Amino acid sequence: MALFATAEEKEKKKAKKKEQKFNQLVERYHLTDMDYEDYELIKNVCDNMTGTTLMELGVALSLSTKAEDQIKIDRLASLQEQNWIIINQLGRLNKNIKELIELNKKQ
């Protein structure tokens, strides 16, 4: 039995913890009827809101922006991704409405 976890084990543990937090979010807001692509977008929004994206962290450190400004940038990026989720959902609704109209015309 090893005393220290390998990098792979640490990464798996981190991914599992992240997945659990995401599942809690899905349950909390009743997002169970979403498509897989939307789940990916939601995960990105969650990452932006918690500031866990490494790329943004590197950019924030390299540009020496103020912490307040970086928080605003992260929040705006999250809102943008949320808008894409809404657009996807509205597109599906529109498609379903068109199908219902066509079914009613046939009857």
Secondary structure, DSSP 8 states (H G I E B T S, - for coil): --SS--HHHHHHHHHHHHHHHHHHHHHHTT-TT--HHHHHHHHHHHHHHHT--HHHHHHHHHHT--HHHHHHHHHHHHHHHHHHHHHHHHHHHHHHHHHHHHHHHH-
